[in-house]
């Protein structure tokens, strides 16, 4: 299973950005998919999770601003980020946890929020 996160970039404070997590080799609809982020000199933290049953959960810092969703036809999970803040600057990773008990990580994508 290979995961690829993309869509990062430089965005101004208050702006939106959408990240994508695309998978090959397995079906993401069979997994809990999470977005994590890691900022310099900070611990990796979970941002949002979409469960197999499509329930979602968010970090307090993401509630009301971020939305995680699936497109099963494209085997992709998205993270729509709105009202971005400089403190959202980090490398964002996606991970998929399958019923088999295996977890897979994708390579990260850099998000920089700066004017």
MOGI-V824010 format. One record per pair of residues at least 12 apart in sequence whose C-alpha atoms are under 7 Angstrom apart, sorted by the first residue. I is the first residue (numbers start at 1). GAP is how many residues later the second one is. Records with the same first field share a line. If there is no record, write none. Layout:
BEGIN
I->GAP + GAP
END
This chain:
BEGIN
1->23 + 24 + 25
2->21 + 22 + 23 + 104
3->18 + 19 + 20 + 21 + 102 + 103
4->17 + 18 + 19 + 102 + 103
5->14 + 15 + 16 + 17 + 88 + 89 + 101 + 102 + 103 + 104
6->13 + 14 + 15 + 103
7->12 + 13
8->101 + 102 + 103
9->101 + 102 + 103
10->101 + 102 + 103
11->101 + 102 + 103
12->101 + 102 + 103
13->70 + 71 + 72 + 73 + 100 + 101 + 102
14->68 + 69 + 70 + 71
15->67 + 68 + 69
16->65 + 66 + 67 + 68
17->63 + 64 + 65
18->60 + 61 + 62 + 63
19->59 + 60 + 61
20->56 + 57 + 58 + 59
21->55 + 56 + 57 + 73
22->53 + 54 + 55
23->52 + 53
27->48
28->47
29->23 + 43
30->22 + 68 + 69
31->20 + 21 + 65 + 66 + 67 + 68
32->17 + 18 + 19 + 20 + 64 + 65 + 66
33->16 + 17 + 18 + 61 + 62 + 63 + 64
34->14 + 15 + 16 + 60 + 61 + 62
35->12 + 13 + 14 + 57 + 58 + 59 + 60
36->56 + 57 + 58
37->53 + 54 + 55 + 56
38->52 + 53 + 54
39->50 + 51 + 52
46->13
47->12 + 15
48->20
50->18 + 19
65->16 + 17 + 18
66->13 + 14 + 15 + 16
67->12 + 13 + 14
68->12
84->29
85->28
86->27 + 28
88->25
89->22 + 23 + 24
90->20 + 21 + 22
91->17 + 18 + 19 + 20
92->16 + 17 + 18
93->13 + 14 + 15 + 16
94->12
END
